[in-house]
Amino acid sequence: MPRAADALVTAAAGVLAPLVAAAAAGAGAIAAVLGLILLTTTPAHAPGRPVPVVSPDELRLRELVAKHAAGTLTPDEVAELIALLAKVKGIHVQKLEDLVVHGPLRGNSVQLPGFHNIQLQYTKRTSAAREALRRKFDSTERKSFIKSLGNDAAKRAALKKSGLTDAEIDEMGKGVRPKGYQIHHKLPLDDGGDNSFDNLLLIKNDPYHLVITNVQNAATSDMNAGDTRVVQWPMCNGFVYP
């Protein structure tokens, strides 16, 4: 890996979170989010398991992220970076600016580092269909999802890295949601989302889940069942945030 990319990944562990929180919208914020993506979308290494092999595409992605931070990307390399974000990290954006996501909360604009905007064709479900899915979620699926996180060694390592304590993770293994967290549907039940674990995210409620709820309300509150529109939708890969 080029030294510049090594330096970016090493430095990111100590400085990216405050940098992203403080960065203004623009190239600086994009560079910070790209660096964060290299950290937070890579599976945690669980003790006793082999260290994941870094693919050539991953190495090239890191090189391009470092070049973006240095301000030396060509237009062709920007296109290559966007393509590799989709191929390597599963992050599908139309432009790099989509990596910087903001939402309203209590009169302020709050940034969601690690989220990215997608173009979502939102078709509003009927209340009956949505509530049927919600009842299933409330009765069994929320608890099952939480237990699946707390009882998986690799996911436990990621949960601990995100700031949860061993005691909280142990309780998750019993299906207990950590205090101050919600289970978020990445694609909402109000649209085409379901209760599959891939569509669920353990997320801190304040400010992050509150912000996403406000974004959804602003984009769709005037829609009726059967209405369809294309909206900018905040998406986060993985199973825990931040």
N, C-alpha and C positions, 0 to 999 in steps of 0.2 A: 504494500500500500504506500502511496506517496506520503512523505513526511507531513505535508500540509494537512492531509486527511487525518493522519494519526494525531496531530496536534489538536485538531478540531474536536475529535471524539474524546480525547483525554481531558481537554479543558471544559468540555460541555458538562461533564459530571458535576463540576463544582460551580459553574457560573450560568448555565443555560436557563434554569428555572427563573432566577431573578431577572435575567436579561430579557426573557420573553415577557415577563410580567410588566416590565418597565418600558419596553420598546414601543416607539410610536409606529403607526402604520406606515408601511413602505419597505424598502429593500432591507433595512436593518432588522425589522420584525420577521421578514421572510427568511433571512439567513439564520436567525435564532430558532425559528420553528423547524427549518430543515435539519439543523443540528440536533434538535430534540427528537425528531423523527428517527434519526439513526440510533438513538438510545432506547426510546420507549416502544418501538415496534419490533425490536429484536427479542426473541424469547429469552426469558431468564435462564441462566445455567443452574440447574438444580445440582446440589452436591451428590457425587457418586455417579453422575451421568456424563457421557462424553461431551466435550466442548463442541458446539456446533461448528461445522466447516463453513468458512466464508466463501461464497461463490464469486466468480469473476464479475458477474453483474453487480453484486453487492460492493465489491471493491471499486468498480467504475462509478457507482452511485456515490460512494464516499468521496471519490476524487472530484466529481462534479459539484458536490455540496461544498467542498473546500474551495473550489474555483469560484462558486457563487459568492461565498463569504469574502473572497478577495476581489470581487468585482471584475473577473476576467472571463466570464462565460460568453461565448459567441451565441448568436441566435440559434444556430444548429444545435449547440450543446444545451440550450434551454429546452428545446424540443426533446432531446435525448434524455434530459433529466426528468421531464414530465413523464416520458414513456417508462423510464426505469422506476419511478415512484409507483406506477401502476403494476409493473411486472414484479418488482422485488418486495414492495411493501403493501401492495393492495390498496394504494391511495390514488384514486382516480380524480384528477382535477383537469380543468381545461386551460388554466393559466396559473402561474405561481402565486399570484395574488389571492387565489382561492384558499391558500394555506393559512391565511391570517383571518381568523374568525372572531367577530365581536357580537355581543348581544346586550340588550338593555336590562338594567337592574337598579331600582331605586333612584332613577334619574341619572345614572352613570352608564358608560359604555364599558363592559367587562370583556376582556380578551379570554379566549379559550385555547391556550397553547396545546397543540397536539390534535385539535380538531381541524377539519378541512371542509370547505363547502362543496357540495355536489348539486347538480341540477336534478331535482326530483320531480317527476310527474306525479303530483299528489291528487289522488282521487278519494274523496271523503266517503267513508263507509256509513252505512245506516247505524243508528244508535243501537239497534238490536244486535247486529253483527259485532260491533265493537264491544258491547257489554258482555256478550258471550265469551269473547276472548279474555276480557278483563277478569271475569269470574274465575275462569280456569287459571289465570295467572295468580290471582289472590289466593286461591284454594290450594294449589299444589306447585305451580311452576316456579314461583319466586323462591320458595324454600328449597326446592330441588336444585335450582341454579346456584344458590348460595352454598349449599352442601357440596356441590361439584367443585367449587373453587377451593373450599377449605380442606378438601380431602385429596387434592392433587398436588404432588410434591413440587412440580415445576411451577404451578400457579401459586402455591404458597410462597415460593421464593419471590415471585413478582409482587404479590400482595405485601410482603414485608418490605420490599424495595419501595413500594408506594407509600409507606408510612404506617401501615397497620401493625399492631403488636402481635406477638405470638399468642397471647391470651385471646385477642379478638379473632385471630384466624382459627384457633381451636374452636371457638364458639361458632364460627361460620361452618365448620365441619358438622355441626349439629343443626344447621339451618337458621342460625341467628344472624340477622342483619346487623352490621356494625352501627353504632350510634352515629348519627350525622350523615349517613349514606342513604341513597335510594337505588333502586334497580331501574335503569332507564332502558326503554325500547329504542334502539338506534333508528329503525324505521317504525313509525308510530302505529299503534293499533287503530288509530283513527283513519289511517291510510291503508297500505298493503302489508304492514308489519305483522309479525306473529310472535309466539312465545318461545321460539327455538333459542337455544342457548347462544348461538352465534349472533342473535339479534339483541342480546342483553348485555348491559354494562353496569358494573358496580361503580357508582359515581358519588362524590361528595355533593350533598344537597345544596349547601350555601357556600359559594355563590353559583356553582356550575350548573346543577340541575335546574335551579330557579331561572337562570339565564336561558337555558334551552327551552323551558316551558314558555317563557316570554316570547322567544323567537317563533315558536310554533303558533302561539296565539295571535301574534301580529300577522303571520303569513296566512292563517287559515280560519280565523274565528268567524269570518263572514260567509264561509262556504256552507252549502247545504248538501245533504246526502246525494251522491252521484255527481257532484260538481268536480271538475278536473282543472288544475292549473299547474304550471311549472314554477317551482319555488327554489330559492337558494336554501339548502338544508345542511345544518352542521352535522358532520359525521365523524365518528371516532372509531378506529379499529381497536382490537384488543378486548379485554374483559374488565379492566379496572381503570378509573380515572380520578385524580391525576396520577 
